[in-house]
Each structure stands twice: as C-alpha cells, then as structure tokens.
Amino acid sequence: MGGGGNSTYGKKPFKRSKSHFADRITADGRDGWPVEAGRYRLVVSRACPWASRALVSRRLLGLENALSLAVADPIQDDRSWRFTLDPDGQDPVLGIRFLSEAYDRRETGYPGGVSVPAIVDVPSGQLVTNDYQQITLDFATEWTALHRDGAPDLYPQARRDEIDTVMAEVYEDVNNGVYRAGFANDQAEYEGAYAGVFRRLELLTQRLEQQRYLVGDTITEADIRLFTTLVRFDAVYHGHFKCNRWKVTENPILWAYVRDLYQTPGFGDTVDFDHIKRHYYQVHSGINPTGIVPVGPELSGWLAPHFREELGGRPFGDGTPPGPVPAAEEIAAAGRP
Ligand SMILES: N[C@@H](CCC(=O)N[C@@H](CS)C(=O)NCC(=O)O)C(=O)O
C-alpha cells in the first residue's frame, strides 16, 4: 500500500497515523532499550522526509559508527520497504528481506503500516521504534555519550520552547501540509492545505531574511525538519503534490537558506534526488498513474554560492562540522548535482 504510506489514503481527508512503536532508546534504558554503541540499526529510505531527519541528525552528531544504517529500496512492493539494494536482496546485518520482518518479530501479526524511519535491535532483530518525531530528539539528548567530539547541540535547553513552537508550525503546515495537499480527495481540502503551505513558507521567509537559521544563530533540530521538506520541494512537492504557487528556487531567501544547509556537511551528503523522485512518482500510483518520473529539475544550482554567511551565525555553535561521509554511505552520482 505504498501510496498513502502509513496514512489514510482514500475518501476521508488525509490523516497521518500516529507512530505505533514509541519505545525510546535512552541513556538510562528505562524502556528496556539503553543507548549502546553497535546495538541498533537505523532503517531508512532516502526518499522519505521523516527518515531523512534521522539521516541528517546522525551525521551532524557523528553517530555513524555507533548506529549502523540500512537503506531500503525507494520503491516498495506490496510488502512495503525491502532491501533489494543489498546483495541477495537481504540486509547484511539483520538478515531480513523486508522491514516488516522486524515489525513481526516485535509484535506477531502487527496490523499497522510498516514505516521508516525504524530502529531495530540487532541482537533480537526486533523493531524498537518507528516514532519519527522522537527519534531525532533522542539522538540529540539521549545519545550524547556516543556523540563525536565537536557535535553541535541540536536541541539546546535554553531554546527548546521556541524550537518546539517553530517545529509544530513547520510540521502542521509544511512537512505534513504538502502531504495533505498531495493526497487531498477533494478540491477544498487541497486548496486549504495549499494555502497553509505557502502562508507558512512566507512567514518563514520573513523569519529567515535577517537570520541565518530558524532559531538562534546555530543549526537546530528545527532547521533539519524544514530542510527535509524544502530539499524535496521543487523535485516532488511542486509538481506531484501540486504545491505550485512558486518553486523554492523562485524564493531568493528560502532558496539561499536551503542551499546553505545543503552545502553544510551532514545535510546535502545524505540527500539522494534519484531515490526521492523515483519513490514519489512511481509509488503513488493514485496520483501519478503512468509512473513516469520527470527528468528535471536541473540540480546544478544546489552547489551555487548562497552568501548566507554574510548574516553571521555559527552553524555548529561551539562545535565543528562532521567529517566525511563513510564510504559505504556515499550518494550515487545519479542522486546528486
Ligand atoms: N511513521 C510515521 C511517519 C513516517 C512515514 O510516513 N514514512 C513513510 C515514508 S515517507 C512510510 O514509511 N510509509 C509507509 C509506506 O509507504 O509503506 C507515520 O506513521 O506517519
């Protein structure tokens, strides 16, 4: 049921379901899942904006060695996410062909949807969590013992109220707003979502005119969450989801903002435009029945100078940028500018 993913996709208004497995991996292990290097595997699709938050945050915090990565094929079949990019179609660490096998090990006959991001306990092969709203907050605040030297504070205590407010607005109108527009079942629902997307983007544009990042002068979780939608905007949301008042490339402030992040180590080096386009255009057959994947947009602009450093800001605060991408995780040429 690729189309609406884990969400209602039919006659009712588009409604995102709650994550079902909400155990947390914490420093004190209170849910039975202590933070531990090498114990867990993060399963993502590089197409998925919710999973991409975890990809960016894992890179910024330097958790690559502590938390290994499984990348699912961007095209699901009727059993959902599968490891067909790996030799023999099997994840080499978990030894499974479908992510649903980890869900089944956790709960026999689990009736809900299978979604990414997911974190799997390697020794037992069980899914621990698919709670995409919590996973990255826990990376920032619970996995600190395993952060690299120089890791930024992505969820600074003193700024949490403001970060939470911005993230809630971004979630409602932008991250999920584009989905509500794209999967709307009638004109009014679509137009409402469309208006909300652009109203919020205009407000965010004002906010970002004089300030380099969304909250304070450093990168925070709020920027990660806006980035994952903006980076997909022209490639998939503008056409496929009909969010076409303007393209991000036509908004000089947002375009410079998202390019700045794209060029920051840990952001663009996680993005695979090929996976993104093939997933949305081939999987959502309800809104793109031919499955034709557009050739554009042209990607070279992503690497153009953005001049946002003129606004000041300290991207990593007192920290430093992450090191190079692990060789096994590099994005193939087809997926980058
Ligand atoms: N788990 C969340 C969000 C994550 C999510 O929606 N991920 C999508 C991909 S972007 C997914 O895995 N959908 C399941 C599917 O398409 O089979 C939810 O329940 O809505």
Ligand as a Chemical Component Dictionary entry (heavy atoms), coordinates in Angstrom:
data_LIG
# 
_chem_comp.id                   LIG 
_chem_comp.type                 NON-POLYMER 
_chem_comp.pdbx_formal_charge   0 
_chem_comp.three_letter_code    LIG 
# 
loop_
_chem_comp_atom.comp_id 
_chem_comp_atom.atom_id 
_chem_comp_atom.alt_atom_id 
_chem_comp_atom.type_symbol 
_chem_comp_atom.charge 
_chem_comp_atom.model_Cartn_x 
_chem_comp_atom.model_Cartn_y 
_chem_comp_atom.model_Cartn_z 
_chem_comp_atom.pdbx_ordinal 
LIG N1  N1  N 0 5.650 6.648 10.959 1  
LIG C1  C1  C 0 5.075 7.851 10.526 2  
LIG C2  C2  C 0 5.821 8.674 9.515  3  
LIG C3  C3  C 0 6.818 8.026 8.646  4  
LIG C4  C4  C 0 6.279 7.801 7.282  5  
LIG O1  O1  O 0 5.153 8.171 6.944  6  
LIG N2  N2  N 0 7.084 7.187 6.471  7  
LIG C5  C5  C 0 6.630 6.789 5.161  8  
LIG C6  C6  C 0 7.633 7.084 4.088  9  
LIG S1  S1  S 0 7.874 8.796 3.802  10 
LIG C7  C7  C 0 6.425 5.299 5.176  11 
LIG O2  O2  O 0 7.287 4.545 5.575  12 
LIG N3  N3  N 0 5.241 4.876 4.746  13 
LIG C8  C8  C 0 4.928 3.501 4.657  14 
LIG C9  C9  C 0 4.813 3.063 3.250  15 
LIG O3  O3  O 0 4.821 3.931 2.359  16 
LIG O4  O4  O 0 4.735 1.843 3.002  17 
LIG C10 C10 C 0 3.629 7.729 10.262 18 
LIG O5  O5  O 0 3.086 6.835 10.819 19 
LIG O6  O6  O 0 3.027 8.529 9.581  20 
# 
loop_
_chem_comp_bond.comp_id 
_chem_comp_bond.atom_id_1 
_chem_comp_bond.atom_id_2 
_chem_comp_bond.value_order 
_chem_comp_bond.pdbx_ordinal 
LIG N1  C1  SING 1  
LIG C1  C2  SING 2  
LIG C1  C10 SING 3  
LIG C2  C3  SING 4  
LIG C3  C4  SING 5  
LIG C4  O1  DOUB 6  
LIG C4  N2  SING 7  
LIG N2  C5  SING 8  
LIG C5  C6  SING 9  
LIG C5  C7  SING 10 
LIG C6  S1  SING 11 
LIG C7  O2  DOUB 12 
LIG C7  N3  SING 13 
LIG N3  C8  SING 14 
LIG C8  C9  SING 15 
LIG C9  O3  DOUB 16 
LIG C9  O4  SING 17 
LIG C10 O5  DOUB 18 
LIG C10 O6  SING 19 
# 
